[in-house]
Amino acid sequence: MTEKNKVGHNKSDKPRPSSSFHLEAERSRKGMAIIIGGIIGISDFSESQIILNSHSGRIAVEGKHLFISVYEGGNVEVSGRVEVISFKYGKN
């Protein structure tokens, strides 16, 4: 018997949530749309600030008219007039 080549085949066809941090930004009609991956929770949100939790720390997004349009599978999409993205390392 010969063994079949299984390169590129996973046990499950379902997409896996992304566990590693990544950030993507794109200009939109309302300012900016950013996608941040590797998020495990949302600490705080308002129209001027959104604080996201990851395994390695927190990500603060500041600006005007901010809103969360997607939070799924560890990915968050924030839209609005993004002015500052800052990183807080550790649990503080």
N, C-alpha and C positions, 0 to 999 in steps of 0.2 A: 504494500500500500504506500501511497505517497501522501505527504502532509500538505494540505492546502495553505497557501500564503494568506495570512490574516492581517496584513499590514493595512492600517486605516480603519479597521473594524473594531468598534467598542462593544462591550456586553450590552449596553443600553443605548438606544438611539436618542434618548432625551438629552437636551443640552445641560451641562453641569454649571452650577453657579460658579462664578469666578471668585477664587479665594485670594488671589494676589492683587495688590493695589495697582490700578491704572487710571489714567485721566485722559480725557479726550475733550476738545473744545471746538465749537463751530459757531460762526457768526449766524445770527438769526434776525428775523424782522424785529423782534422785541429786545435785541441786544446780543445775548450770548446764550448758547445751550451747551452745558458741560455734562459729560457722563463720567461718573466716578465709580470704579469697580472695587470690590473688596470691602464693601461697607457691611457692618454687622448691626447697625442701629442709627437712629436719629435722636440726638440729645435735645435739640432745640430748633425751632424754626419760626421765623417771622418774615415779613416782607423785606427786612433789611439784613437779616443774618440767618444762616442755616449751619448747624453744627452736626457733623456726621462722625460716627465712631467706626474705627477699623481696629484690627488686631494690634497694630503698632502705634496707635494714637488717634488723635482727632483731626478732622479737616474742617476749617471754618471758611464758609463762603459768605462774603459781605457784598452788599450792593443795594440796588433799589428794585422794587417790584419783583422780588424773587419768589419763585414757587417751585414745588416739586411736582414734576409731571409724571415721573415713573419711579417706583421703588420695587424692584423685582429681582430675585436671584442674586442679591448682593450688589446690584447695580442701581445707582441713583442718577436720575437726570434732573438737573437744576436749570431753570431758564429764568431770564430776566436780565437786568443790567448789572452784570457781574463786575465788580471793581477790585476785589481783593480775594485771593485764595491763600490761606495760611495753614501751616501744619504745626500741631502741638504734639510733641512726642511724649510717650509715657501715659500714665493714668491721670496726671494732674490737669 
